[in-house]
Amino acid sequence: MDFTLAIATVMFLSGGGGAYLGSYLKKKGENLATHEDIDQLVEQVKAVTTATKQIETKISGDLWDRQRQWELRREILLSAAKKLSEIDNNLLGLHHFEKQLVGGEIEGEESKIRLKHDYVSSWNNCMHSFEETESLIYVTCSKETMRAFAELADLLRWMAGKIVKGDLEVYDKRKDDLFAKFTSVRIGIRKELGIGFDLIPQSKSGE
């Protein structure tokens, strides 16, 4: 009986039963491989997600940095635009004072000394403030804008020095050049701010 059962078992394994068992084992192997593939895919997705988040963080940080740089440059440029009018008015005021002083229109030695001190101090303070803005322009703006500010500042210092020494003709002689350099600076400011409008430097006398 045992011998017969053994023979039957052998026949079963070698026949359909063996095929079924082989198929079963093959399927289990495929399922195991599928699970391994899924695990690998999950890890890959995790890695891609992590990398994506890192990239998004870096992009966001870069955009934020660029935005802050733009806001800083805009603030500096708008401040510079305001100071252009201030320093132009101060130079003109200094010129008018010297004309009155030389023309004898100011009476009293004490008044002359006091007014001289006031006008010169006002000019020096205004120029110092302009130079501070000029320094900020140097680290935030293009070389073209830097050059325009530098040329204007040089001319302003030179003209103010001449005026204080009693040269009453220098302002009238160089006012066209001064106007052109002011205009060049304003063009630079507009370009830096992305305002697409070109001013054409010209003399005031030609307006």
MOVEN-V531567 format. One record per residue. RES is the residue in one letter. PSI is psi in whole degrees, -180 to 180 (none if undefined). Layout:
res=RES psi=PSI
res=RES psi=PSI
This chain:
res=M psi=-46
res=D psi=-39
res=F psi=-40
res=T psi=-41
res=L psi=-39
res=A psi=-43
res=I psi=-41
res=A psi=-40
res=T psi=-42
res=V psi=-43
res=M psi=-38
res=F psi=-45
res=L psi=-37
res=S psi=-15
res=G psi=-133
res=G psi=-37
res=G psi=-41
res=G psi=-40
res=A psi=-41
res=Y psi=-44
res=L psi=-40
res=G psi=-41
res=S psi=-40
res=Y psi=-47
res=L psi=-37
res=K psi=-43
res=K psi=-42
res=K psi=-39
res=G psi=-41
res=E psi=-42
res=N psi=-41
res=L psi=-42
res=A psi=-38
res=T psi=-43
res=H psi=-40
res=E psi=-41
res=D psi=-42
res=I psi=-42
res=D psi=-42
res=Q psi=-42
res=L psi=-42
res=V psi=-44
res=E psi=-38
res=Q psi=-42
res=V psi=-43
res=K psi=-44
res=A psi=-43
res=V psi=-43
res=T psi=-44
res=T psi=-45
res=A psi=-40
res=T psi=-44
res=K psi=-39
res=Q psi=-41
res=I psi=-44
res=E psi=-41
res=T psi=-43
res=K psi=-44
res=I psi=-45
res=S psi=-42
res=G psi=-42
res=D psi=-43
res=L psi=-40
res=W psi=-43
res=D psi=-45
res=R psi=-39
res=Q psi=-43
res=R psi=-40
res=Q psi=-42
res=W psi=-44
res=E psi=-40
res=L psi=-47
res=R psi=-41
res=R psi=-42
res=E psi=-43
res=I psi=-43
res=L psi=-41
res=L psi=-38
res=S psi=-40
res=A psi=-40
res=A psi=-40
res=K psi=-39
res=K psi=-20
res=L psi=-45
res=S psi=-40
res=E psi=-47
res=I psi=-30
res=D psi=-45
res=N psi=-38
res=N psi=-39
res=L psi=-42
res=L psi=-40
res=G psi=-40
res=L psi=-41
res=H psi=-46
res=H psi=-39
res=F psi=-45
res=E psi=-36
res=K psi=-43
res=Q psi=-38
res=L psi=-49
res=V psi=-32
res=G psi=1
res=G psi=20
res=E psi=-11
res=I psi=120
res=E psi=149
res=G psi=125
res=E psi=-38
res=E psi=-41
res=S psi=-40
res=K psi=-46
res=I psi=-44
res=R psi=-46
res=L psi=-38
res=K psi=-45
res=H psi=-44
res=D psi=-46
res=Y psi=-43
res=V psi=-41
res=S psi=-42
res=S psi=-42
res=W psi=-46
res=N psi=-42
res=N psi=-42
res=C psi=-41
res=M psi=-39
res=H psi=-43
res=S psi=-40
res=F psi=-39
res=E psi=-34
res=E psi=-43
res=T psi=-38
res=E psi=-40
res=S psi=-39
res=L psi=-35
res=I psi=-38
res=Y psi=-28
res=V psi=0
res=T psi=-16
res=C psi=177
res=S psi=165
res=K psi=-35
res=E psi=-45
res=T psi=-40
res=M psi=-44
res=R psi=-40
res=A psi=-43
res=F psi=-41
res=A psi=-43
res=E psi=-39
res=L psi=-46
res=A psi=-41
res=D psi=-44
res=L psi=-40
res=L psi=-46
res=R psi=-42
res=W psi=-46
res=M psi=-42
res=A psi=-41
res=G psi=-42
res=K psi=-42
res=I psi=-46
res=V psi=-30
res=K psi=2
res=G psi=8
res=D psi=102
res=L psi=-9
res=E psi=-17
res=V psi=-36
res=Y psi=-47
res=D psi=-37
res=K psi=-35
res=R psi=10
res=K psi=-32
res=D psi=-43
res=D psi=-40
res=L psi=-45
res=F psi=-42
res=A psi=-39
res=K psi=-35
res=F psi=-42
res=T psi=-41
res=S psi=-40
res=V psi=-43
res=R psi=-36
res=I psi=-43
res=G psi=-42
res=I psi=-44
res=R psi=-41
res=K psi=-42
res=E psi=-34
res=L psi=-5
res=G psi=23
res=I psi=112
res=G psi=71
res=F psi=117
res=D psi=121
res=L psi=141
res=I psi=114
res=P psi=130
res=Q psi=162
res=S psi=151
res=K psi=-32
res=S psi=-21
res=G psi=-1
res=E psi=none
